[in-house]
Amino acid sequence: MPTEILMPALSPTMEEGTLAKWLVKEGDTVSSGDVMAEIETDKATMEFEAVDEGVIGKIIVAEGTEGVKVNEVIAVLLEDGESADDIGDVSAGSSPAAAPSSAEPAQSAAPAADKPAPAAPAKDGNRIFASPLARRIAADKGLDLAGITGSGPHGRIVKADVENATAAPKAAAPAAKADAAPAAAAASMATGPSTDAVLKTYADRPFEEVKLDGMRKTIAARLTEAKQSVPHFYLRRDIQLDALMKFRSQLNKQLEPRGVKLSVNDFIIKACALALQQVPEANAVWAGDRTLQFEKSDVAVAVAIEGGLFTPVLKDADMKSLSALSAEMKDLATRARDRKLAPHEYAGGSFAISNLGMFGIDNFDAIINPPHAAILAVGAGVKKPIVGTDGELTVGTVMSTTLSVDHRVIDGALGANLLNAIKDNLENPMTMLA
């Protein structure tokens, strides 16, 4: 029977997307790995590859369609010997494994009852991604998809993965919760007055309604949830930058022939990465009923883009030189603004940095991005009166920082040790090269 092609989840937070462009048309033959469409996720525009071979029998969702839910049917693939006449009544917005139409003869649904149902697309709350053909083969062979490793794009289980697999008794599938995440996101964004109430309040004032795109919806849902569910507390320190500014100037002069120019932000990234090594208990994330403590320092850095932000992750930042961190950060920031980052480049990390100093902000409190345990908010370096080492009043460059901390992972004293380590690294920049 024809294979339904489903809207894929192309990023960790994707719940719906925009089918930006079809790169195939009805009647085209595709093979596994062929690029079929461009899909806009909540973070980027990505290519969608075929996982089975066949002929495009019908395109269900037209290009340019917004708000297509993950796992909705977007097209139908025909196998050898099948024709468009074999395609049933599949419409946009339908989902796979729908119940038979009441108009069909009752006996037509009876044989299906003798076959095992396809494995539920959930395991411990996580979806199992598999092509419809792979699901049918698994059902025929009595295979549990939870025990099969996928070789398709993003780990999706495809035909080849199940053809040679050994049949085993199916584990009882937990109740499907496909709609739980979208419902939670909608609920978290719905805090405060209702849309109708707000519209009524401003009915006599001119305004323009601005539709939320996928990124803005995700930011609204995740940060509302974070602020409501993560027990934040805040630690603040002023950091003197005079030694760092002098050291940076010397380094940039020496690195000029190589075309390298270090920013203050590069030093902040390095200082935080090293501090996570100096205070390893703070290099952790919250994982529901436990914490995960990491060996390496993977530091996320917030990058503002039009309509939202990305937090690309610099992995193993503690092991990299300042010039390597600078080059990597510039590359990640450029591709973030072009929405060309792959999901693995902005997922993960245990710690984040949000620097609004470049916008002239003196200080602010940042919201933790779960499952991270902390985020450092960085303000501008400004000239202020300070007391020098000799006790005399002088003028120095001072930067205000605020460390937002998840109290479930990091207690007060531990958070203080982490922020003090960051401060010591920045005020003694030469030690970061040792």
Secondary structure, 3 states (H helix, E strand, C coil): CCEEEECCCCCCCCCEEEEEEECCCCCCEECCCCEEEEEECCCCEEEEECCCCEEEEEECCCCCEEEEECCCEEEEEECCCCCHHHCCCCCCCCCCCCCCCCCCCHHHHHHHHCCCCCCCCCECCECCCECHHHHHHHHHHCCCHHHCCCCCHHHCECHHHHHCCCCCCCCCCCCCCCCHHHHHHHHHHCCCCCHHHHHHHCCCCCCCCCCCCHHHHHHHHHHHHHHHHCCEEEEEEEEECHHHHHHHHHHHHHHHHHCCCCCHHHHHHHHHHHHHHHCHHHCEEECCCCEEECCCCCEEECEEECCEEECCEECCHHHCCHHHHHHHHHHHHHHHHCCCCCHHHHCCCCEEEEECHHHCCCCCCCCCCCCECEEEEEEEEEEEEEECCCCCEEEEEEEEEEEEEECCCCCHHHHHHHHHHHHHHHHCHHHHHC
